[in-house]
Amino acid sequence: MAQPRILILGAPGAGKGTQSAKITEAFDVEHVTTGDALRANKDMDISEMDTEYDTPREYMDQGELVPDEVVNAIVDEALSQADGFVLDGYPRNLEQAEELEDMTDLDVVLYLDVGEEELVHRLTGRRMDPETGEIYHVEYNPPEDPDVEDRLEQRDDDTEETVKERLRVFRENTEPVIEYYEDEGVLERVNGEQAPDEVWEDVKATIEDVA
C-alpha cells in the first residue's frame, strides 16, 4: 500500500492524538497538526497576503488568532512536503474543508464517534502533574506513585463548565464538516467509546479497506 492520506476528525477527548500516533507508526506517514505546522512555519513570508503581520510568528507573539488564510497556506505547505499523512485539527470549519479539497486528495476521512457524556467524563477526569507535565486520568490512567497522585492538578480547560463550552464550539464549527464529508460519501465512522486498542483495530482495518 502506498502511504495513505488520512484525515481524522473527532471532538476534544475523542482520542485523535492516541490514534494518530498509532497510524503514523503503522502506516509510515507524518502526523500533521495545525499547531505543529504553525510552529514549523512561523517565519513563513506571508507579506503578499495583505494581512496585518508579515509572518505567523507575529500573530503568535501577540497572542492573536492566526487568520484562516494563513492557516490554510501553512497546512498546504505541510501537506505538500509529506508523502503520506494523518491530518489532525484541520479543517475546523466548512470553509477550511473546501480549501482542503483544493490542496490534496484524501484516501480516507475517519470520524471517532464519542457521545457527549463520555467526552465530558474523559476530559473532566484528566489531571496534570505540575512537576513533569505528564497527563493522567483519575479513572483510566491514575499514577502508581501516591506522591504523584497527591500533587496532581486539574487544568483550567478541563473543568466541566469549560469542557461543555469547548464541545459546544466543536459542534457549532466542526459538525458541518462531518456532514460535508458524509454527504460526499467518504466519511468512515469509528466507535470511539471502545477501549483504545479496540478503537485502533477498527481504525487500522478501515484504513486498510479503503486506502
MDAnalysis code that builds the backbone (N, CA, C; Angstrom):
import MDAnalysis as mda
import numpy as np

u = mda.Universe.empty(633, n_residues=211, atom_resindex=np.repeat(np.arange(211), 3), trajectory=True)
u.add_TopologyAttr("name", ["N", "CA", "C"] * 211)
u.add_TopologyAttr("resid", np.arange(1, 212))
u.add_TopologyAttr("resname", ["MET", "ALA", "GLN", "PRO", "ARG", "ILE", "LEU", "ILE", "LEU", "GLY", "ALA", "PRO", "GLY", "ALA", "GLY", "LYS", "GLY", "THR", "GLN", "SER", "ALA", "LYS", "ILE", "THR", "GLU", "ALA", "PHE", "ASP", "VAL", "GLU", "HIS", "VAL", "THR", "THR", "GLY", "ASP", "ALA", "LEU", "ARG", "ALA", "ASN", "LYS", "ASP", "MET", "ASP", "ILE", "SER", "GLU", "MET", "ASP", "THR", "GLU", "TYR", "ASP", "THR", "PRO", "ARG", "GLU", "TYR", "MET", "ASP", "GLN", "GLY", "GLU", "LEU", "VAL", "PRO", "ASP", "GLU", "VAL", "VAL", "ASN", "ALA", "ILE", "VAL", "ASP", "GLU", "ALA", "LEU", "SER", "GLN", "ALA", "ASP", "GLY", "PHE", "VAL", "LEU", "ASP", "GLY", "TYR", "PRO", "ARG", "ASN", "LEU", "GLU", "GLN", "ALA", "GLU", "GLU", "LEU", "GLU", "ASP", "MET", "THR", "ASP", "LEU", "ASP", "VAL", "VAL", "LEU", "TYR", "LEU", "ASP", "VAL", "GLY", "GLU", "GLU", "GLU", "LEU", "VAL", "HIS", "ARG", "LEU", "THR", "GLY", "ARG", "ARG", "MET", "ASP", "PRO", "GLU", "THR", "GLY", "GLU", "ILE", "TYR", "HIS", "VAL", "GLU", "TYR", "ASN", "PRO", "PRO", "GLU", "ASP", "PRO", "ASP", "VAL", "GLU", "ASP", "ARG", "LEU", "GLU", "GLN", "ARG", "ASP", "ASP", "ASP", "THR", "GLU", "GLU", "THR", "VAL", "LYS", "GLU", "ARG", "LEU", "ARG", "VAL", "PHE", "ARG", "GLU", "ASN", "THR", "GLU", "PRO", "VAL", "ILE", "GLU", "TYR", "TYR", "GLU", "ASP", "GLU", "GLY", "VAL", "LEU", "GLU", "ARG", "VAL", "ASN", "GLY", "GLU", "GLN", "ALA", "PRO", "ASP", "GLU", "VAL", "TRP", "GLU", "ASP", "VAL", "LYS", "ALA", "THR", "ILE", "GLU", "ASP", "VAL", "ALA"])
u.atoms.positions = np.array([
    [0.839, -1.204, 0.000],
    [0.000, 0.000, 0.000],
    [0.870, 1.248, 0.000],
    [0.531, 2.198, -0.896],
    [1.226, 3.490, -0.862],
    [0.876, 4.183, 0.448],
    [1.707, 5.154, 0.816],
    [1.432, 5.852, 2.078],
    [0.113, 6.623, 1.957],
    [-0.869, 6.304, 2.813],
    [-2.197, 6.901, 2.675],
    [-2.252, 8.345, 3.163],
    [-3.245, 9.069, 2.658],
    [-3.515, 10.444, 3.080],
    [-4.828, 10.421, 3.861],
    [-4.708, 10.629, 5.164],
    [-5.808, 10.389, 6.088],
    [-6.184, 11.678, 6.809],
    [-7.467, 11.923, 6.923],
    [-7.982, 12.992, 7.778],
    [-8.683, 12.340, 8.956],
    [-8.352, 12.767, 10.175],
    [-9.011, 12.227, 11.366],
    [-9.781, 13.349, 12.054],
    [-11.060, 13.098, 12.308],
    [-11.947, 14.066, 12.935],
    [-12.487, 13.502, 14.242],
    [-12.805, 14.391, 15.158],
    [-13.392, 13.966, 16.428],
    [-13.382, 15.119, 17.405],
    [-14.286, 15.063, 18.360],
    [-14.382, 16.125, 19.361],
    [-13.184, 16.080, 20.304],
    [-12.962, 17.152, 21.078],
    [-11.940, 17.090, 22.132],
    [-12.220, 15.905, 23.050],
    [-11.184, 15.101, 23.307],
    [-11.355, 13.934, 24.164],
    [-11.716, 12.661, 23.433],
    [-11.888, 12.738, 22.100],
    [-12.296, 11.554, 21.336],
    [-11.153, 10.571, 21.124],
    [-9.906, 11.032, 21.305],
    [-8.768, 10.123, 21.156],
    [-7.996, 10.289, 19.867],
    [-8.133, 11.450, 19.222],
    [-7.450, 11.662, 17.939],
    [-5.930, 11.558, 18.076],
    [-5.387, 12.127, 19.147],
    [-3.930, 12.087, 19.328],
    [-3.411, 10.674, 19.497],
    [-4.104, 9.892, 20.321],
    [-3.713, 8.495, 20.563],
    [-3.735, 7.702, 19.263],
    [-4.824, 7.819, 18.514],
    [-4.961, 7.038, 17.279],
    [-4.040, 7.553, 16.183],
    [-3.812, 8.868, 16.136],
    [-2.900, 9.417, 15.126],
    [-1.483, 8.891, 15.325],
    [-1.057, 8.773, 16.590],
    [0.282, 8.247, 16.877],
    [0.414, 6.815, 16.376],
    [-0.631, 6.018, 16.561],
    [-0.605, 4.629, 16.090],
    [-0.600, 4.567, 14.560],
    [-1.367, 5.471, 13.935],
    [-1.426, 5.499, 12.469],
    [-0.065, 5.842, 11.883],
    [0.606, 6.856, 12.458],
    [1.904, 7.267, 11.904],
    [2.910, 6.129, 11.958],
    [2.853, 5.352, 13.042],
    [3.803, 4.244, 13.186],
    [3.461, 3.089, 12.263],
    [2.182, 2.737, 12.187],
    [1.779, 1.554, 11.418],
    [1.848, 1.789, 9.907],
    [1.563, 3.016, 9.462],
    [1.464, 3.270, 8.025],
    [2.594, 4.161, 7.499],
    [3.557, 4.489, 8.357],
    [4.736, 5.258, 7.964],
    [4.344, 6.576, 7.292],
    [3.468, 7.318, 7.979],
    [3.046, 8.624, 7.475],
    [3.363, 9.688, 8.521],
    [3.285, 10.935, 8.111],
    [3.541, 12.046, 9.028],
    [2.263, 12.446, 9.755],
    [2.414, 12.847, 11.018],
    [1.290, 13.388, 11.784],
    [1.325, 14.904, 11.612],
    [0.359, 15.434, 10.877],
    [0.310, 16.873, 10.612],
    [-0.806, 17.475, 11.453],
    [-0.434, 18.343, 12.392],
    [-1.422, 19.080, 13.171],
    [-1.265, 20.566, 12.870],
    [-2.342, 21.304, 13.068],
    [-2.289, 22.741, 12.798],
    [-1.221, 23.408, 13.660],
    [-1.195, 23.022, 14.949],
    [-0.220, 23.625, 15.867],
    [1.210, 23.357, 15.447],
    [1.516, 22.096, 15.110],
    [2.877, 21.750, 14.681],
    [3.232, 22.465, 13.378],
    [2.267, 22.510, 12.447],
    [2.521, 23.163, 11.154],
    [2.786, 24.653, 11.351],
    [2.036, 25.283, 12.269],
    [2.268, 26.700, 12.560],
    [3.656, 26.916, 13.151],
    [4.002, 26.072, 14.117],
    [5.317, 26.236, 14.763],
    [6.457, 26.012, 13.764],
    [6.276, 25.038, 12.861],
    [7.337, 24.726, 11.895],
    [7.479, 25.806, 10.831],
    [6.403, 26.559, 10.602],
    [6.422, 27.563, 9.526],
    [6.139, 28.968, 10.058],
    [6.510, 29.221, 11.326],
    [6.131, 30.505, 11.936],
    [6.847, 31.700, 11.302],
    [7.962, 31.460, 10.602],
    [8.661, 32.565, 9.949],
    [8.390, 32.624, 8.438],
    [7.368, 31.902, 7.999],
    [6.988, 31.903, 6.592],
    [6.586, 33.324, 6.165],
    [7.023, 33.746, 4.994],
    [6.721, 35.093, 4.485],
    [5.285, 35.117, 3.950],
    [4.416, 35.863, 4.626],
    [3.018, 35.960, 4.188],
    [2.683, 37.400, 3.789],
    [3.722, 38.174, 3.475],
    [3.512, 39.601, 3.195],
    [2.614, 39.818, 1.977],
    [2.605, 38.856, 1.027],
    [1.789, 39.043, -0.174],
    [0.296, 38.859, 0.108],
    [-0.038, 38.393, 1.325],
    [-1.453, 38.137, 1.652],
    [-2.191, 39.382, 2.113],
    [-1.491, 40.471, 2.288],
    [-2.113, 41.714, 2.738],
    [-2.789, 41.538, 4.100],
    [-2.102, 40.828, 5.000],
    [-2.592, 40.641, 6.362],
    [-1.893, 41.639, 7.291],
    [-2.317, 41.660, 8.538],
    [-1.790, 42.657, 9.478],
    [-0.286, 42.489, 9.696],
    [0.156, 41.222, 9.778],
    [1.577, 40.938, 10.006],
    [2.155, 40.192, 8.811],
    [3.497, 40.165, 8.756],
    [4.176, 39.553, 7.606],
    [4.601, 38.108, 7.853],
    [4.498, 37.629, 9.106],
    [4.812, 36.232, 9.423],
    [3.816, 35.722, 10.462],
    [3.554, 34.412, 10.487],
    [2.694, 33.845, 11.529],
    [3.248, 34.092, 12.931],
    [4.586, 34.133, 13.053],
    [5.199, 34.329, 14.367],
    [4.654, 35.594, 15.057],
    [4.439, 36.651, 14.274],
    [3.998, 37.912, 14.869],
    [2.595, 37.790, 15.470],
    [1.720, 37.032, 14.811],
    [0.399, 36.765, 15.392],
    [0.544, 35.990, 16.702],
    [1.391, 34.956, 16.668],
    [1.569, 34.089, 17.836],
    [2.186, 34.867, 18.998],
    [3.168, 35.710, 18.689],
    [3.820, 36.501, 19.734],
    [2.850, 37.489, 20.380],
    [1.886, 37.956, 19.595],
    [0.899, 38.906, 20.120],
    [-0.275, 38.193, 20.797],
    [-0.266, 36.853, 20.728],
    [-1.372, 36.083, 21.305],
    [-2.653, 36.206, 20.501],
    [-2.533, 36.575, 19.227],
    [-3.702, 36.745, 18.371],
    [-3.947, 35.490, 17.540],
    [-5.201, 35.273, 17.158],
    [-5.533, 34.148, 16.292],
    [-4.921, 34.362, 14.909],
    [-4.322, 33.316, 14.384],
    [-3.770, 33.392, 13.025],
    [-4.944, 33.300, 12.046],
    [-5.049, 34.227, 11.082],
    [-6.187, 34.218, 10.154],
    [-6.280, 32.912, 9.362],
    [-7.508, 32.562, 8.978],
    [-7.759, 31.320, 8.240],
    [-6.885, 31.218, 6.991],
    [-6.744, 32.332, 6.256],
    [-5.996, 32.249, 5.000],
    [-4.530, 31.880, 5.246],
    [-3.987, 32.309, 6.392],
    [-2.608, 31.974, 6.743],
    [-2.528, 30.503, 7.162],
    [-3.482, 30.074, 7.983],
    [-3.522, 28.663, 8.400],
    [-3.638, 27.768, 7.169],
    [-4.495, 28.143, 6.240],
    [-4.664, 27.353, 5.011],
    [-3.341, 27.204, 4.268],
    [-2.611, 28.309, 4.119],
    [-1.337, 28.285, 3.389],
    [-0.316, 27.397, 4.102],
    [-0.310, 27.454, 5.427],
    [0.650, 26.664, 6.199],
    [0.336, 25.178, 6.113],
    [-0.960, 24.827, 6.219],
    [-1.348, 23.414, 6.094],
    [-1.021, 22.907, 4.694],
    [-1.293, 23.717, 3.688],
    [-0.985, 23.342, 2.305],
    [0.506, 23.041, 2.157],
    [1.342, 23.897, 2.739],
    [2.795, 23.703, 2.687],
    [3.199, 22.408, 3.384],
    [2.635, 22.151, 4.562],
    [2.984, 20.948, 5.329],
    [2.570, 19.677, 4.573],
    [1.385, 19.688, 3.977],
    [0.906, 18.503, 3.257],
    [1.716, 18.264, 1.988],
    [2.156, 19.352, 1.340],
    [2.921, 19.211, 0.090],
    [4.279, 18.561, 0.335],
    [4.762, 18.641, 1.579],
    [6.065, 18.064, 1.910],
    [5.973, 16.623, 2.427],
    [4.741, 16.107, 2.566],
    [4.546, 14.770, 3.139],
    [4.124, 13.782, 2.059],
    [4.783, 12.614, 2.026],
    [4.383, 11.568, 1.081],
    [3.032, 10.973, 1.482],
    [2.825, 10.829, 2.779],
    [1.554, 10.375, 3.319],
    [1.380, 11.060, 4.660],
    [0.136, 11.162, 5.135],
    [-0.060, 11.912, 6.376],
    [-1.352, 11.492, 7.059],
    [-1.423, 11.796, 8.353],
    [-2.692, 11.825, 9.071],
    [-2.849, 13.267, 9.555],
    [-3.879, 13.924, 9.056],
    [-4.125, 15.339, 9.347],
    [-5.089, 15.433, 10.521],
    [-4.690, 16.179, 11.547],
    [-5.415, 16.221, 12.815],
    [-5.545, 17.685, 13.251],
    [-6.800, 18.151, 13.461],
    [-7.008, 19.523, 13.911],
    [-7.365, 20.500, 12.803],
    [-7.503, 20.008, 11.603],
    [-7.873, 20.822, 10.438],
    [-8.581, 19.880, 9.468],
    [-9.689, 20.273, 8.859],
    [-10.342, 21.578, 8.903],
    [-11.242, 21.722, 10.127],
    [-11.341, 22.955, 10.633],
    [-12.190, 23.244, 11.786],
    [-13.535, 23.837, 11.375],
    [-13.686, 24.174, 10.108],
    [-14.961, 24.723, 9.641],
    [-15.136, 24.368, 8.162],
    [-16.323, 24.665, 7.652],
    [-16.670, 24.261, 6.291],
    [-15.786, 24.939, 5.250],
    [-15.433, 26.195, 5.503],
    [-14.588, 26.914, 4.547],
    [-13.224, 26.229, 4.433],
    [-12.674, 25.801, 5.561],
    [-11.384, 25.108, 5.533],
    [-11.506, 23.750, 4.846],
    [-12.642, 23.075, 5.014],
    [-12.847, 21.786, 4.339],
    [-12.826, 21.964, 2.826],
    [-13.419, 23.049, 2.357],
    [-13.420, 23.319, 0.917],
    [-12.020, 23.681, 0.432],
    [-11.261, 24.410, 1.266],
    [-9.863, 24.716, 0.929],
    [-9.042, 23.431, 0.833],
    [-9.269, 22.520, 1.778],
    [-8.503, 21.265, 1.818],
    [-8.717, 20.455, 0.543],
    [-9.922, 20.536, 0.003],
    [-10.220, 19.788, -1.217],
    [-9.333, 20.240, -2.374],
    [-8.957, 21.517, -2.368],
    [-8.075, 22.036, -3.413],
    [-6.607, 21.698, -3.170],
    [-6.275, 21.343, -1.906],
    [-4.874, 21.074, -1.557],
    [-4.445, 19.647, -1.886],
    [-5.353, 18.680, -1.649],
    [-4.934, 17.273, -1.720],
    [-6.142, 16.377, -1.941],
    [-5.884, 15.163, -2.381],
    [-6.926, 14.136, -2.472],
    [-6.772, 13.205, -1.275],
    [-7.806, 13.128, -0.452],
    [-7.754, 12.271, 0.732],
    [-8.118, 10.839, 0.369],
    [-7.453, 9.882, 1.012],
    [-7.795, 8.475, 0.821],
    [-8.901, 8.037, 1.768],
    [-8.922, 8.610, 2.966],
    [-9.943, 8.224, 3.943],
    [-10.153, 9.357, 4.942],
    [-11.421, 9.557, 5.324],
    [-11.781, 10.506, 6.379],
    [-12.367, 9.700, 7.533],
    [-11.656, 9.685, 8.646],
    [-12.089, 8.942, 9.835],
    [-12.767, 9.885, 10.816],
    [-13.866, 9.431, 11.397],
    [-14.523, 10.203, 12.455],
    [-14.644, 9.321, 13.698],
    [-13.962, 9.721, 14.768],
    [-14.055, 8.998, 16.034],
    [-15.316, 9.471, 16.745],
    [-16.311, 8.620, 16.760],
    [-17.644, 8.969, 17.244],
    [-17.764, 8.646, 18.734],
    [-17.870, 9.683, 19.557],
    [-17.980, 9.521, 21.013],
    [-19.091, 10.434, 21.510],
    [-19.976, 9.899, 22.351],
    [-21.086, 10.681, 22.885],
    [-20.614, 11.763, 23.849],
    [-21.440, 12.807, 24.018],
    [-21.031, 13.951, 24.838],
    [-20.795, 13.562, 26.296],
    [-21.635, 12.694, 26.848],
    [-21.475, 12.299, 28.252],
    [-20.102, 11.663, 28.484],
    [-19.698, 10.797, 27.567],
    [-18.393, 10.137, 27.689],
    [-17.259, 11.143, 27.508],
    [-17.412, 12.075, 26.584],
    [-16.379, 13.093, 26.367],
    [-16.176, 13.937, 27.628],
    [-17.278, 14.346, 28.243],
    [-17.187, 15.140, 29.474],
    [-16.492, 14.333, 30.566],
    [-16.844, 13.057, 30.674],
    [-16.233, 12.180, 31.680],
    [-14.720, 12.062, 31.458],
    [-14.333, 11.893, 30.207],
    [-12.903, 11.749, 29.896],
    [-12.132, 13.028, 30.206],
    [-12.678, 14.153, 29.768],
    [-11.935, 15.408, 29.881],
    [-11.898, 15.947, 31.308],
    [-13.006, 15.838, 32.035],
    [-13.018, 16.360, 33.403],
    [-12.226, 15.471, 34.354],
    [-11.953, 14.234, 33.930],
    [-11.164, 13.325, 34.771],
    [-9.667, 13.440, 34.556],
    [-9.246, 14.288, 33.618],
    [-7.808, 14.435, 33.352],
    [-7.146, 15.263, 34.450],
    [-5.934, 14.867, 34.788],
    [-5.152, 15.601, 35.776],
    [-3.717, 15.713, 35.277],
    [-3.053, 16.816, 35.644],
    [-1.677, 17.045, 35.206],
    [-0.747, 17.075, 36.413],
    [0.430, 16.464, 36.222],
    [1.484, 16.574, 37.224],
    [2.226, 17.879, 36.954],
    [2.120, 18.878, 37.858],
    [2.742, 20.181, 37.585],
    [4.262, 20.130, 37.519],
    [4.848, 19.071, 38.068],
    [6.317, 18.979, 38.052],
    [6.858, 18.409, 36.748],
    [6.094, 17.510, 36.119],
    [6.593, 16.847, 34.901],
    [5.778, 17.185, 33.654],
    [4.557, 17.686, 33.847],
    [3.688, 17.941, 32.707],
    [2.962, 16.703, 32.217],
    [3.207, 15.552, 32.859],
    [2.543, 14.303, 32.465],
    [1.038, 14.409, 32.723],
    [0.246, 13.815, 31.811],
    [-1.202, 13.832, 31.951],
    [-1.684, 12.455, 32.409],
    [-2.543, 12.446, 33.404],
    [-3.140, 11.211, 33.921],
    [-4.658, 11.341, 33.871],
    [-5.337, 10.254, 34.218],
    [-6.795, 10.290, 34.353],
    [-7.154, 9.580, 35.646],
    [-8.065, 10.200, 36.402],
    [-8.371, 9.668, 37.729],
    [-8.909, 8.236, 37.673],
    [-9.542, 7.865, 36.554],
    [-10.107, 6.519, 36.432],
    [-9.304, 5.638, 35.475],
    [-9.001, 6.155, 34.293],
    [-8.411, 5.325, 33.243],
    [-6.894, 5.179, 33.354],
    [-6.240, 6.190, 33.911],
    [-4.778, 6.158, 33.915],
    [-4.225, 6.878, 35.143],
    [-4.536, 6.378, 36.367],
    [-4.015, 7.044, 37.566],
    [-2.529, 6.741, 37.754],
    [-1.782, 7.639, 38.394],
    [-0.362, 7.361, 38.632],
    [-0.195, 6.267, 39.693],
    [0.877, 5.507, 39.562],
    [1.143, 4.452, 40.547],
    [1.751, 5.027, 41.828],
    [2.461, 6.125, 41.709],
    [3.148, 6.734, 42.849],
    [2.171, 7.621, 43.632],
    [1.916, 7.323, 44.914],
    [0.983, 8.136, 45.717],
    [1.414, 9.597, 45.820],
    [2.731, 9.856, 45.807],
    [3.214, 11.236, 45.875],
    [2.809, 12.026, 44.628],
    [2.886, 11.345, 43.485],
    [2.460, 11.987, 42.239],
    [0.951, 12.257, 42.296],
    [0.211, 11.272, 42.778],
    [-1.249, 11.414, 42.855],
    [-1.642, 12.610, 43.722],
    [-0.906, 12.825, 44.807],
    [-1.221, 13.910, 45.738],
    [-1.020, 15.296, 45.129],
    [-0.117, 15.408, 44.147],
    [0.172, 16.743, 43.606],
    [-0.514, 17.009, 42.259],
    [-1.318, 16.073, 41.796],
    [-1.994, 16.276, 40.522],
    [-2.960, 17.452, 40.587],
    [-3.068, 18.152, 39.463],
    [-3.957, 19.306, 39.376],
    [-4.851, 19.175, 38.147],
    [-6.048, 19.729, 38.270],
    [-6.935, 19.800, 37.114],
    [-6.659, 21.101, 36.367],
    [-6.444, 20.994, 35.057],
    [-6.202, 22.197, 34.268],
    [-7.488, 23.006, 34.126],
    [-7.330, 24.311, 33.949],
    [-8.494, 25.193, 33.838],
    [-9.411, 24.788, 32.684],
    [-8.813, 24.282, 31.583],
    [-9.648, 23.932, 30.436],
    [-10.267, 22.541, 30.549],
    [-10.086, 21.871, 31.700],
    [-10.697, 20.566, 31.915],
    [-11.812, 20.596, 32.960],
    [-12.217, 21.784, 33.402],
    [-13.364, 21.867, 34.311],
    [-14.636, 21.588, 33.505],
    [-15.679, 21.146, 34.183],
    [-16.901, 20.748, 33.468],
    [-17.479, 21.903, 32.649],
    [-17.493, 23.095, 33.218],
    [-18.052, 24.252, 32.513],
    [-17.264, 24.542, 31.236],
    [-15.933, 24.506, 31.351],
    [-15.088, 24.794, 30.185],
    [-15.198, 23.698, 29.147],
    [-15.230, 22.435, 29.601],
    [-15.339, 21.299, 28.682],
    [-16.631, 21.395, 27.877],
    [-17.734, 21.705, 28.539],
    [-19.020, 21.779, 27.831],
    [-19.016, 22.919, 26.811],
    [-18.331, 24.008, 27.138],
    [-18.230, 25.108, 26.180],
    [-17.364, 24.706, 24.985],
    [-16.270, 23.991, 25.241],
    [-15.419, 23.513, 24.133],
    [-16.199, 22.579, 23.212],
    [-17.024, 21.724, 23.796],
    [-17.819, 20.792, 22.989],
    [-18.899, 21.541, 22.208],
    [-19.454, 22.595, 22.804],
    [-20.449, 23.400, 22.087],
    [-19.812, 24.059, 20.863],
    [-18.612, 24.618, 21.053],
    [-17.894, 25.259, 19.944],
    [-17.561, 24.231, 18.864],
    [-17.153, 23.027, 19.302],
    [-16.860, 21.969, 18.333],
    [-18.091, 21.652, 17.497],
    [-19.216, 21.450, 18.182],
    [-20.449, 21.113, 17.451],
    [-20.803, 22.214, 16.460],
    [-20.696, 23.445, 16.902],
    [-21.089, 24.582, 16.063],
    [-20.214, 24.696, 14.818],
    [-18.897, 24.522, 15.000],
    [-17.959, 24.748, 13.895],
    [-17.672, 23.505, 13.063],
    [-17.536, 22.368, 13.730],
    [-16.993, 21.192, 13.050],
    [-18.052, 20.177, 12.621],
    [-19.222, 20.179, 13.251],
    [-20.245, 19.228, 12.810],
    [-20.651, 19.439, 11.351],
    [-20.689, 20.697, 10.841],
    [-20.951, 20.865, 9.402],
    [-19.871, 20.206, 8.535],
    [-18.645, 20.141, 9.049],
    [-17.559, 19.473, 8.319],
    [-17.840, 17.973, 8.239],
    [-18.289, 17.401, 9.351],
    [-18.618, 15.976, 9.381],
    [-19.746, 15.683, 8.387],
    [-20.769, 16.544, 8.391],
    [-21.886, 16.367, 7.456],
    [-21.420, 16.513, 6.006],
    [-20.481, 17.417, 5.776],
    [-19.932, 17.641, 4.430],
    [-19.299, 16.361, 3.886],
    [-18.456, 15.726, 4.710],
    [-17.795, 14.508, 4.250],
    [-18.775, 13.330, 4.181],
    [-19.781, 13.362, 5.050],
    [-20.803, 12.312, 4.992],
    [-21.588, 12.417, 3.692],
    [-21.945, 13.643, 3.320],
    [-22.667, 13.859, 2.062],
    [-21.826, 13.467, 0.855],
    [-20.493, 13.632, 0.988],
    [-19.583, 13.247, -0.097],
    [-19.412, 11.723, -0.177],
    [-19.877, 11.022, 0.854],
    [-19.786, 9.560, 0.877],
    [-18.411, 9.038, 1.232],
    [-17.574, 9.870, 1.876],
    [-16.201, 9.439, 2.176],
    [-15.939, 9.307, 3.685],
    [-16.939, 9.624, 4.508],
    [-16.742, 9.576, 5.961],
    [-16.851, 8.154, 6.479],
    [-15.864, 7.737, 7.256],
    [-15.875, 6.411, 7.891],
    [-15.988, 6.614, 9.401],
    [-17.121, 6.232, 9.975],
    [-17.332, 6.383, 11.424],
    [-16.720, 5.214, 12.174],
    [-16.012, 5.529, 13.250],
    [-15.421, 4.510, 14.125],
    [-15.965, 4.749, 15.535],
    [-16.396, 3.698, 16.188],
    [-16.904, 3.808, 17.556],
    [-15.753, 4.131, 18.497],
    [-15.669, 5.410, 18.900],
    [-14.565, 5.848, 19.741],
    [-14.784, 5.605, 21.219],
    [-15.913, 4.989, 21.590],
    [-16.181, 4.731, 23.005],
    [-15.606, 3.399, 23.467],
    [-15.034, 2.640, 22.543],
    [-14.397, 1.377, 22.912],
    [-13.058, 1.650, 23.610],
    [-12.443, 0.592, 24.136],
    [-11.091, 0.710, 24.682],
    [-10.153, 1.140, 23.549],
    [-9.077, 1.905, 23.867],
    [-8.191, 2.414, 22.810],
    [-7.677, 1.344, 21.856],
    [-7.338, 0.154, 22.362],
    [-6.840, -0.912, 21.484],
    [-7.923, -1.399, 20.523],
    [-9.173, -1.417, 20.986],
    [-10.277, -1.838, 20.119],
    [-10.565, -0.768, 19.062],
    [-10.482, 0.490, 19.477],
    [-10.635, 1.587, 18.509],
    [-9.563, 1.455, 17.436],
    [-8.332, 1.174, 17.865],
    [-7.227, 1.061, 16.922],
    [-7.460, -0.066, 15.919],
    [-7.975, -1.191, 16.377],
    [-8.233, -2.299, 15.445],
    [-9.219, -1.859, 14.363],
    [-10.248, -1.123, 14.757],
    [-11.231, -0.637, 13.779],
    [-10.626, 0.410, 12.849],
    [-9.819, 1.315, 13.425],
    [-9.168, 2.353, 12.616],
    [-8.253, 1.705, 11.578],
    [-7.424, 0.778, 12.025],
    [-6.468, 0.106, 11.138],
    [-7.197, -0.639, 10.012],
    [-8.254, -1.369, 10.372],
    [-8.996, -2.131, 9.374],
    [-9.669, -1.206, 8.369],
    [-10.186, -0.076, 8.841],
    [-10.860, 0.888, 7.960],
    [-9.872, 1.477, 6.951],
    [-8.694, 1.852, 7.435],
    [-7.682, 2.420, 6.536],
    [-7.252, 1.381, 5.490],
    [-7.036, 0.158, 5.945],
    [-6.595, -0.902, 5.019],
    [-7.681, -1.217, 3.994],
    [-8.951, -1.065, 4.365],
    [-10.043, -1.364, 3.450],
    [-10.199, -0.332, 2.343],
    [-9.985, 0.943, 2.700],
    [-10.325, 1.989, 1.728],
    [-9.132, 2.711, 1.135],
    [-7.977, 2.624, 1.805],
    [-6.809, 3.387, 1.321],
    [-6.011, 2.568, 0.321],
])
